[in-house]
Amino acid sequence: MSSDQLLAFEVDCHLFKDCGFDAPGVHSFFFEPIFTIGSVNFNKPMLLAIVGTALILSFFWAAFSKPKLVPGKMQMIAEILYDFVRRGIAREVMGKKGEPFVPFLVSIFFFVWMLNLWALIPIAQFPVSSVIAYPVALALIVWVTYMTVTFKTNGFVGGVRNLCVPGGLPKPIYVILTPIEFISNIFVRPFTLAVRLFANMFAGHILILIFTIATWYMLGTVLGTVYATASFAMTLVITVFEMFIQALQAYVFTVLAATYLSQALEEAH
């Protein structure tokens, strides 16, 4: 069967016809390169990440390049968003020590949110963070910053104690607790940070795909149209819920990054 015939078959494939449901899966997250520059292949997720970065930079540059004492609409919105991360995350989690890290946390929050938000934008309709490479890269950035701040603040010996030896406990407990703390802080934290973001976006996109495809698949008969209407309603419900999850995951990712940095700034006991 040719590719054109296969496409026609899928378009004409409905419930109660002699064809199966084309369920989404892992293959729905792989994209062919759109173009190549040198040895770098640019596919859809990569382009969305680049465009998202450009949009964030353009927005804050336009808002703050010529700040005014009485802010305009764009500057006021940007200040509210910036202050949300500064007060709601940095100051709440890290206190006054978090002030130097506000730009880093603001960048993390809005970049993660933008990667997630692409799922709801027409034509794009794909959450970039559902591709594991992007959450892993972000988690590594947070982890490297966490390690750097830990050893810069406490020195090598103090940094190791900060990571592996929590204070105020009976000495025999450290025999068991020190290896656990080492594994948790060095390996588990970046792993869970990446997987938490990836898994939520991956699952949400799969659910939206299932009900969207099912809506089309069930059309064609009166009974099938009733099923399709219910499926379409579920698509709308999940999409609205996904809007909340996208913002929540950006918030959780940033709060955890601030929590790790807060621990890095603590003096080793």
N, C-alpha and C positions, 0 to 999 in steps of 0.2 A: 504494500500500500504506500503510495507516495505521500509526501508531507502535506500537499494540498488536499488529497483525499482524506488523510487522517484528521486535518483541521475541520473539514466539512462534516466528518463523522462525529467529532466531538461537539460541534456547534449544534448538530441535529439530534444529539443524544439526550433523551428525556426518560422520565420514569414510565414504566409499562411498555417500553420499546425494547428491542432486542440488543441492548447495550448496557454496560456496567457503569457505575458511578466512578468518575475519575477523581479519586480522593487525593487531597494534597498530602505532601510528606516532605522529607528532607530535600527532595529534588526541587521543591518550591523555593528553596533558599540559595540555589546556585544559579549564577547568571553568566552568560557568555560575555566576553570583553566587547565593549562598544567601540573602543579604538585603542591603539597602542602607541606609546611614545618611548622610543628606545627599547628597553627590555621590560617596561612596565605596562601591564594590561589594565586599562581602566574599565571597570564594570559598573553596574548601576549603584550598588552600595557605596563604592568608593567615590563616585561622582556626587552622590547625595551627601556624604560626609564632607566633601570639599565645599559644595554649595552651602551646606549648613554652617560651616565655619565662616565662610564669606558673609553670610547673612548676619550672623551674630556680631562679627567685627564691624560690619557696616552700620548696624543699628546703634551700637554703643559709641562708635566713632561719630556718627551724625548727632547723637544725643549730647556728647560731652566734648566735642572738638572746640566748640565755642560756648562754654557754659555761661548762663545768665543768673543773676541774683534772683530774679523772678523767672522761674523756669517755664519754658513752653511745654506743650503737650508731650512731645517726644522725650524731652529731658526729664519731665516729671515722671513719666512711666518708667524710664530707665533708672531714675533714682529710687523709685519704689521697689523695683526688681532687685537692684543692687543692695538696697537696705534690708530686703527680706533675707538675703543670704548673710549679710553682715551681722544683723541683729538676731535673726531667727536660727542661724546655724553657728557661725563663728563665735559670737559673743556668748550664746547659750551653752555651747559645748566646751569652748576653750577659754572663755573669759577674756580679759584684756590681752592676754598673751596671744590670742588668735588674730589680733589686728593685722600683723604683717602677712598673714596667710589668706586674708580676705580675697585679694585678686585671684589667687589660685583656686579657692573654693568657688568663687563666682564663675570662673572659666569652666570648672568641672561640672557645676550644676547646669548651666545653660547649654553646654555642649552635649551632655547626656540627654537632657530634655529635648534638644533639637533632633538628635539621632532617633529618639523614640517617636517624636511628633511626626516624622515623615510618613508614618503608617496611615495617618488620617488626611494627608494632603493629596488631592486628586493628581493623577498621573504617576506621582511617586509611589504612594500607597505601599510603602515597605519600611518597617522599622530597622534601621541600620544596625542597632544593637542586638538584633536577633541573629546576627552573624557573629559567632563566638570570638573571632579575631579582634573585634573592636572593644568589647568589654575586657578582654585579656590585656590589650594595649593600655586601656585606661587604668585597669587595676595595677599594672606594672608601674605606671607613672606614679600612682599613689604610693605604692610600696617602696619605690626608690626614694621618693621624697620623705617618706616615713623613716626609712633606714638612715638617710642622710641627716635628717634633723636629730634623730636619736643619738648618733655617734658625735655629731657636731656639738650637741648640748652637753653630753655626759662624758665624752672621751671614749676610748675603746673599751676599757674595763668597765666603766660606768654604764656604757651602752649595752654591753653584754648583760650586766646585772639588771638593767632596766627591762630588757627583753625576756630574761629567763628567771629572775629571782625576785618575785614580789615580796615586799617587806611585811613585817609584823606577824610572821608565822613561826611555829616551832621548827627547829632545825631538822628533825628527822623527816618532816613532810617534804623538804626540798629534794630529797632523793627521788621521790615520785613526781613532784610538781615541776621541777626544773626542766626535765625532758619534754613534759607536756606543754609548758609555756614556750619552749624553744620551737617545737613543731607548730604550735598554734600561731605564734607571731611571725615566723619565717615562712611557713608554707600554707597553713590553713587560711589565714586572713586574705591574702591575695586571691587564692582559689575561690573562696566563698564570695568575695566581693565581685569577681567576674561572673561566676555561675549564677548568682542571684539575679543580676541584671539580665543576663542572656536568657535564662530559663523563663522569666516572666514575659519578656518580649517575644520569645519564640512561641510560647504557648498561646499568648494572645493572638498572634498573627495566624497561627494554625486554626484557632477557633473561628476567626473572622473568615478565613478562606473556606473552611468546611461549610459554614452556613451560607456564604455567598454562592459557592458552586452548587450547593444543594437547592438554593432558590431557583436557579436556572434549570437544574436537572429535573425538578419536580413539575415544571410547567408542561402543558400539552393536553391535559384532560381536566375535567371539572374537579375531580377529587385531587388530582395532582396540584391544581392551582390553589386549593385550600391548604395543602401541605406547604406549597411554595410561599404563601402569605405568612404562615407561621414561621417559616425559616427566615424570611426577610425581616420579620419583627424581631427575631432573635439576633439577626445581624446588627440591627440598629441598637438593641439593648447592649450587646457586647461591645459595640463601637463606643458608645457613651461611657461604659465602664472602663474601657481601655484608655480613654482620655484621662481618667482619674489615676489609673495605674501608671501611665507614662510619667505624669508629674510626680507621683509618689516614689517611683523608682529612682528618679533623678534626685529627689530629696533624700532618700535613704542612702544612696551611694555617697552623696556629699556629706551627710551626717556621719557616716562611718569613716570617711576620710578625715573629717575633723576630729573624731574620737581617737583615731590612731595618732594623729599629730599631737593631740593633747597629751596622750601617754608619752610620746617621744620627748615632750618638754618637761616631764616630771623628773625630778632628781632621783637617781638610783639610791636605794637604801642599803 
